[in-house]
């Protein structure tokens, strides 16, 4: 259904600008994308773009914040379904991998991190929310007896996110994300053997 009220139309235009900018940033990078490029692609005047975003840097900040906050609805959805622990952790990674392949906003945020020093805006600190989410699920897993003895929840949460981010980066460069799904599955087959009492049960349950 198309937006009907003025506020809905403004929100829809703002979102369209953000997504088109994300496509350009993801494909070409921040420095190589001009407001003229965005104006042409959108079929909007630069004045209209400036009405919603005061600068190209503000657009970059909005894209980065959009991705940084995505763990919130992800966690809420798992809570609503009653999914927790290692199953929730594995499923969350699969969902993010899907978003990374399908969403230019996710891919743009990743590229913008690499160009942060050239962006005149304070971008959100990356990964923090995702590490917190991983820590939450690992703490649940520990409380439920899913983890082997001696697992450090804080350290493991950090490494899960670091490994996942690395998988995304390598898959981007070596296969244009074609193998991202299988590489994430491979990551979990290795990692769960180190931390889970029953790795196969986790992978089987999370795949349902």
SULFENUR-V846328 format. One record per helix or strand. SS is the DSSP state (alpha for helix, beta for strand). FROM is the first residue (numbers start at 1). LEN is the number of residues. If there is no record, write none. Layout:
BEGIN
ss->SS from->FROM len->LEN
ss->SS from->FROM len->LEN
END
This chain:
BEGIN
ss->alpha from->6 len->23
ss->alpha from->35 len->8
ss->alpha from->46 len->7
ss->alpha from->56 len->13
ss->alpha from->70 len->12
ss->alpha from->85 len->18
ss->alpha from->104 len->11
ss->alpha from->116 len->3
ss->alpha from->128 len->16
ss->beta from->147 len->1
ss->alpha from->153 len->23
ss->alpha from->180 len->16
ss->beta from->196 len->1
ss->alpha from->199 len->8
END
